[in-house]
C-alpha cells in the first residue's frame, strides 16, 4: 500500500502551488469553504472531462443534463429531504465545540445510533461520560437535537417566514434528473436502458465539516442515474449493478491512476441502507486520515420516480415503443464527489523523493489529468532565446496544448517547479535550438533528457497521452 502524505503537508502544498486557497481569507475566512486557484481549476476540468469520457462519451446509451440549483420546495418534500435529511448534534458547554452525535458515539463506544431519538442519544452520551475529542476531557454535553442539513432561504423578503415561498439550495443533484425524466424521454427518444449524467453544485450545512476539502458545505457531484426496466428478479438488476461497480473500479485504476490497494469495497448492511436503496456499495479510498467514502453505487429501485409521480400528480412513466407497455423504470446510481476525488488524486500522486542534496516534490499525475502537459523553458533571456521560447509557447497554446512558460531562475529550479505542478514534460530552449531547431525534452518521472527536432514534439506528447490512457 502506498505511503500517505499527511493532510497538513498536502493542504500547505495545495495552497503554496495555487491548487486550493482558503475561502474569504482576508476577512478571517469562512469555515470549510475553499477556492480553487489556477492549477486547481485546470486539474478539476481535466478530472471532469476524464469522468465524462469514461462514463458518458464512450457509451452509446448516455445523455446529459445540467439542472438548476434552485427547485420547487415540493421536490424536496417528495424526495424525503425536508423530513429526514438531518443529523443529530451536541455541544460541549465548556468549550462550545459542536460534534455530530453519531460520530462521537461510534468513535468512543462503537455503537450505531441509526434511528434513535434525540433523548435516547443524549442518554447514551451522558451515561457513558463521553470525552470531547479535541480536549480529551469529559464533556458537559447539551441535549442532542436534529438539524436539517439543507440550506434554506426565502423569496419573500417582506415576509421571510412565509412557508409558501421557502426554497432550498439543493443538497444533491439527483432529483433534477428525476424531475426532468419525462422531458428527457420525449426529446431524446430515449429507450431503456439509458442513463443521464450530470456534474453540478450541491450544498449541505454539515455539522462538523473538515479534513481539508473532504467534507465541505459547498461541493460538486458527478452523478449518473441509469434507468432500467423493472427487473423480474434480483439477477435482472444485480448484473447491471456489478457492471457499473467494475466501471467505477476501472475509472479509479486506469483513469485516475490509483493503486487498487488504496481503495476498497464497503457493502452497506441491510439495516444501514438509505430508505430508497435496495443495495449500496461504496469504494472507500485510503486518504491520509484513513479509509473513507469516495464513490457510491446505489440501486434506488423505482422509489424516486414513484415519489415524484405521487406528489406532482403527473404521470411519470416510460412507454415501451415495441409493445406500448407502460412502466416506471428502476434506477442504478453511480456517484462521486468532485472535491473528494480531487483530494484523492492529490493524495495518490504527491511524492517526496530524497535526492543527494535535496528533496524533490513530484505530483505524478497521469498525462490527461496534468494541468500543463508541457513547460517551455528558455535557457537564457537574451540572444533571442526568450523570443524563440515565447513564440513556441504561443504556437502550442494556439494548437490547444495547455502548456506553461517559465523564464525565472535556474533551469534546475524551474524543473522542480514543474515537477510540483505535475507537468509531464519540460522543453528547454538553448543556443542549439537557434541553430537547428532542436529542443531538449526532460521527462518528469524519470528525469531523463532527450534531444529531438521541434517538429517531432507532438509525436512525443501523443505517445505520453497513449501511455496514460492505457496505463502503461
N, C-alpha and C positions, 0 to 999 in steps of 0.2 A: 504494500500500500504506500502511496506517495506521501512524503512528509508534507505537513500543512504549514503554511506561513501563518503566524499569529495575526489576529484580527487588527490589533493596534498598528502593527507594521504595515499591513495591507491598506488600512484606512489612510495612514500618513502618506504612503506611496501614491495612492489614487488622487489625493489632494495635491501633492507636490507636482505630479505629472499633468494635472488638469483633466483627469478622468471624472472625478466627482468632487464637488465642493459642498461644504455645509450651507444650508439654506439661510438666507437673511442674516448672514454672519455679522455684518457691520452694525446691526441693531441688536446684537446679543443672541441672534439665532432664533429658530423655532424648532422645538424638539422633534427629532426624527423626520426632518424634511431635508432633502438633498437636491442639488442642481448638478446636471451633467455638463462638464466642460467640453472643449473641442474634441479631444481624443475620446471622451466618453460618448459623445454624440455619434462619432464615426463608428465606434465599436458597437453601440446599440443598433445603429442602422444595419450593420453587417450581420448581427445576430438575427434581427428581424427578417432580413432578406433570406438568410440561410434557412430559417424556420419555414418561411413561405415556400421556398423552393422544395424543401423536403416533404412538407405535409400537404401542400396545395398544388403548386405548379407542376410537380412531377406526376400528379394523378389526373385522371380524366373525370372524376366524379365529385369535384370540389368547386364550390362557389365562395365568394367573399361578401362581407358586409362591414359597413362602418356605421354602427348605430350611435345615437346621441347619448350623452351622459345623463341628461335630464329626461325623465319619463313620467307619465301619469302615475300618481301615487297608488292607483289601484293595481298597477303592475306588481308592486311590492307586497300588496295585500294578497294577491293571488299566489305569489311565489312563496309566501310564508315569512318574508323577511321582517315585516313590521311587527310580527308577533313573536318570532322565535330566534331572530338573529341577534343574540345577546350573550354576553359573558358576565360572570359574577366577579365583582371586585371587592377588595377590602383595603383599608388604610391602616397603617401603623400610627396611632395617635401621637406617639413620642417623636417620630421623625417626619411625619406627613408623607412617607413613602407609600405609593399605591402599587398593588400587585393583583394579577389575576389569581383568583382563589384556586382554580383547578391546577395551575402550575405550582402554586405554593404547597398544596396538599400532596400532589403527585410526587414532587421532588423530595419532600421530607417524610412522607408516610407511604408512598407507593400505592395510594388509593385513587381509584377512578370515581369522580363525583358526578358523572354524566346523569342528568335527570333529577338531581337533588335540588331541593328548595333552598332559598336563602337562609332560613332558620336552621336547617339541617347542616348546611355548610358552616355557618357560624359556630355551631356546637362542636363540629369536628375540629375546627381551628383552635377554639378556646380550650377544649378539654384535653388537647394534646400539646398545649403550650408551644405552638409553632414559633420558630425564630424568624426574625427579619433577615433575609438572605444578604442584605447589604451591610448590616452591622454585626450579624452573628449573635445578637442578643434576642431574648424573648420579646415578642411584640405585644403592644397593648392594642388589640385589634378592634376595629369598628364592626358593626353588623355587616354581613355580606349582603350586597344588593346587586341586582342585574342591571346592566346598562346596554341598551341597543347600540350596535356598532355603526349604524348608518348616520352620516352627516345630514342634518335636516335644515331646511330653510323655508321661507315663505314668500310667495309672490305678492302678497297683500301687505304693503309697508304701512298702511294706515291702521290695519287691524291684524298684526302679525300672529295673533292667536287663532285666527280663523282656520279651522282644520280642513276646510274645503280647498284652500289654496296652498296647502302644505306640499312641498316637493323634497326629494332626496337626491343627493349625489349617489349615483349607482354604486353599490358595493361589489358588483360583479358584472361581467359583460354578457353572460349567457342569456339573460332574459330578453335582450334586444333581438337576438336570433329567434327565440321562440315567438315573440310578438309579431315578427315580420315573416313567419313561416308561410302564411298564405300568399303573400306578395311574392316571395322568392319562388315558390312552386309555380305560380301563374306566369311571372315574367320570364323565368329561366326555363320553363317547361321541364323542370327537374323530375327525374324518375328515381324512385327508390332502388337501391340505397344511394344516398348522396350526403355530402357534408357541407357545412358552412363554416368558414374560418374567419376570425376577427382578431385584430390587435387593438386594444384601447385602454384608456384610463379607467381606474376604479378607485374607490375611496372607502376606507374603514377607520373609524375612530377607535383604534386599538388602545387597550388599557395600558399595556406595557410594551410599546414598540421598542426595537433596539437591534443590536448586533449589526451595526452599520446599516446597509440597505437591505438586510434580510427581511425585516418586518417594519414597514413604514405606513404612514397614513394615506399617502398618495402613491399609486403604483400602476404598472401596466400589466395586463394579462394578454397572453397569446392563447387563444382558445378555439376549439372546434366542437360543433355539435354534429354528430354523424347519425343521420336518420335511417332507420331500417324498418322493414316490415315487422308487424307484431310476430314474434317468434312462436313457433308451435311448441318448443321445448327449450330447455336450458342450452342444449348444443347449438341451437339456432343463433343465439346472441353471443355465447361464450367464445365461439370460434373467431368471430369478428373482434371481440374484446381482446383476445390473445394476439391477434394480428396487429392491433393498434399498440398494444403493450410492447411488442417486438419492435415496432417502428419507433416508438419513443426511445427504446434502448439504443437502436442504431443511430438515431439522431444525436444522442449524447456521446456515443463512442466515436462515430465516424465524422460527424459534422462539427461537434464541439471539441473533439479531441480528448475526451475524458478516459482515464484508465477505468475499465469496468470494475476494478476493485474499489473504486471511490464512489460507487453508488450501489444501492441495494433495494430489494423489494420490501414493501411493508403492506401486507394484506390487512384491510380493516376487518375486525371481527364483526359478526352479525349485530351484536349489541351496540357497537360504536358507529355503525353506518348512519349517514345522514338520512333524514326521513324520505328523501326522494330516490335513494340509491339501493340497488339490489346487490351490487358488488363494487368495491372501490380498492384500487391498488395505487399506492404512492411509490415513486422512486426517490428514496432519500439519498442525499449527497453528503459526502464527508467534508463538511465545512470545517474551519479552524476551531469551531466551538462544538464539534461533534456532528453526527449524522442527523440531518433534519430534512423535512419535505422540500423537494424541488419540483417534481412533476406529479400530476394526479391523473387517474383514469377512472371514470365512474360510469356505470350502467344506470342511467336515470329512468329507465323504463319509459312509460308514457305519462309520467306524473306532470311534467311541466305543461305540455300541450293540453292535457285534460283540465288542469287548473285554470289556464287562461280561457279555455272554452267555457268553463262554468262561470267564471267571474265576468267575462265580457259579453256573454250570451251570444257569441258569434261562433258559427261552425268552423272549427279548425281541423279539417280532415284532408286526407290525401285520397284522391280518386285514381285507382289503378287504370291506366289507359287501355290495358289489354282486355279487361272484363268489367270495368265500371264499378268494381267493389270499393266501398268507402271504408277507410280505416284511420285510426290515429296512430301515427308511427311511434316507435320507441327510439331512444337516442342513447348513443355512447359518446362520452365527453372526455377527450384528451385535453389537458390544460397545463400551462407552465407560466409562472410569473416572470416577466421580463427582468425585473430588478434582481430577483433571486438568481436567475440564470446568469446575469451579468456578474454578480458576485461569485458564482461558482466558476465561471470562466476565468476571472481574475485569480481566484484561489488555485485552480488547477494549473495554470500556466505561469504563475510567478515563481521564479527560481533565483537563488543566490549561489553563484559559483565562486569558489575560493581559488583565485589565481596566485601567482607567485608573490605579487606585490600589492594586490588589492582584491576587492570583492566585486565581481561582475553581476549586476542585476539584469535578468533577462525575462521578458514577458514573451514566452514561446508560443504565441498564438498561431493557430492554423492560418494559412495564407488568406483564405476567404474572410476570416474574421479580423485580420490585422487592419487597424485604421489607415496606415500608409503601407502600400506594397513596396515602395522604393523610396530612398532618400538620395537626393543629388547633392554631392559634397565637392565643391571646387577646392583644390588643394591650397590655392592662394587667392587673394582678392585682386591681384594685379596681373599684368601681362596677358589680359584677355581671358583668363580662366574664369573670372567671375561672370563676365558677359556670356561666355560659352555655356557655363552651368545654368544661368538664368534662361537662356534660350531652350536648352534641353528640357528644363523644368516646365516651361510654358508649353512646349510641344507635347510632352507627356500628359499634362493636365488636359490639353485640348483633345487628346485621344480617349479621355475618360479614365486614365490611370491615376488613381489617387496617390499622390506622392508628396514628399516634403522636400524643402530646400533649407540647407544649413551651411553657413559660411563662418560661424563664430567659434573660435577656439581651435585647438589642435585637432588633427584628424582622428586621433585616438579618443579624445573626449567626445567628439561628435559620433563616433561609432557607439560609444557607451550610451549616449542619449537615445540613439535609435534602437539599441537593444532594449532599453526600458520602455520605449514606445511600442515595442512588438513588431518593428519594421523588418520584414524578412531579408531585404537586400539593401545594400548601400552601394552607390555608384560614385567613385572618385574620379574627378576631372583633373588631369595633370598636364604637364607640358607635352607628353607624348600624344595626348588627345588632340592637341592643336596641330600635330604633325600628320597623324594617320587616322584620326577619328576613332581610335580605340579607347576603351574605358576599363577601369578596374572594378569588378563586382566583388563585393565581400558579403558572405552569407552569415546571417545572424546566428544560426545554431551551431555551425561548425567553425566559424571564423575563418574559413578558407577563402582565398582570393584568387580570382582568375581574370585574365585579360581577354577581352572579346571586342570585335568590331561593334560599334554603336548600333548598327542596323540589326544585329542579332539579339538585341535586348529582349524584344517581345517573345522570342523563342524560349529564353530562359524563364521569363515570367510565366508564360503559359505552361511550361513544364512544372514550375512550382505550384501553380494552380491545380494541375492534374494530380500531382502527388498529394496535395492537400485533400482533394476530393476523394481520392482512392485510399487515403490513409497509408500511403507508402512511405 
